[in-house]
Amino acid sequence: MEDCCLKDLLNYIEFLRSKGYFVSLSGFDNRFAPYTTELSNYEVHLHPICFYLKQNKSTLGRCQQNKMRLNSAEITEPFYSCCYAGVEEFVVPVLYEGKRIMLINISGYRGALKKSARFMSRLSAVCDGELPRLYEELSVSPPALAEILSFTKPLEYMTIKLYELCKEHQELNIAPSPAQRIFKDACEYIELNYMYPLSCEDLARELNYSVSYLQLIFKQEGGTTVKAYINSVRLSKARYLLLHSTIKIIDVAFSCGFSDSNYFSSAFKRKFGISPKRLRKSF
């Protein structure tokens, strides 16, 4: 039942994207933990300007910081704003019994807020001429909030239904073991930071465990190594982007945490049995 609900939710997002709405999700409640991997595929903003910002040395990490601030903010009503780079978006909270369980983002606009152009102009001083060009590609015609709410309402209902099913399932299960909790925390950290340089040592330091103990946990709970798990997450994200965006293959590689495009291509082919180039041509 949960899997069917998740499938309906993700199919609806794909439908909205096919209609030209850049819909993404963020701020997932812990109850959604069984589906972190599937849902996090829809955290990614598919605009070329967003990929540029995530790869540019002057702005590296700022998108993640911006997302963390948004996720930690007290948001109970829909609003329209912009990020540090001037990219405007609608943010619609999904509430369950007064608690926010997810955020729905509809982005890709510019020009409706005075501060957005100012933010972009200030940022372009530390970036090259590519930033203003990509900024110009954003839409200057954001829809009315009423239109946004008309098509996000079904998405809210599906999100709440999935949340209720996850809640019921988790309440019936026995509490996770310490090893399972550590593995879950590590996987969630990887999901949030796969696009940055990340090693087993980094993960162990972040979670306050030794490298050897963390490797043991991954072997017991995931049947794999930390490095292999990180690579698997990165490759899965890359595959999604190759199928659902027109971002250049080399930019997809860099945005998913691969610093060597040749290594990315060979690792991708080993995992999926097809090269990134052929996959994109096929679809």
C-alpha positions, 0 to 999 in steps of 0.5 A: 500500500505504501509503495503504491501511494509513493508511486502515485505521488512521484508519478503526479510530480512527473506529470506536473513537470511535463506541464512545465512546472519545476516541482521539487520536494524538501524538508522530509519528516523522519517518518518518510525514512523508508523512502528517503532515496526515492524522495530525495531524487525530487529534491534536485532543482533541474534548472541549469542555473542551479547546476552552475551554482552547485559546481562554481567554486565561489558558490560551492555549498551555498545551495545546501546552506540555503536549503538547510535554512529553509528546512529549519524555518517555521513555515506554516503558510505558502509564500513566494520568495527567492534564494541567495542567487535570486531564483524565485520560487513558491514554497508550500508546506504540507501539514499534518496535525499542525506539524510540517512534514514536507515542503513543496517547491515550485521554482524557476522564476525571476523579476517578480521581486525587487531583491532577486535581481539585486541578489543575482547582480551581487553574486555575478561579481564573484562568478563569470558571465555564465550566471547572468545568461542562465538567470535570463533563461528563468521565466518572468511570468510566475503563475498566481498563488491560487493556480499553484495551490490548485495543483499542489493540493492533490500532492498534499493529500498524497503526501499526508496519506503516505505519511500516515501509512509510514506512521502506522507501519513504524508504530507496529514494528519493533524499535530499531537496534543501535546498529540500524539507527547508525546505518540510517543516520549515515545513509541520511547524511550521504543523501544530503551531501553526496554532491560534495567530496565525501569519504568514509573518514568524513562520514565517521568524523561527522557521526562520531564513530571510528572508521572501522566501526562504521565500515562494520555497520555498513557491512552488517546492515547494508551488505556493502562498503561506505565507498560503494554505498556513496558511489551507488547513491551518486550514480542513481542520482546521475541516472535520474538527471540524465533521464529527466533533464537536459543538463550536459553529461559532464555537469551531471557528473560534477553535480553528483559528486564525481570529480573525474568524468571518465571515472564517472562514465566507466562506473556508470556503465558497470552499474547500469550496463550502459554508458551515460551517453547511450542512456540519454540517446536511448530516451 
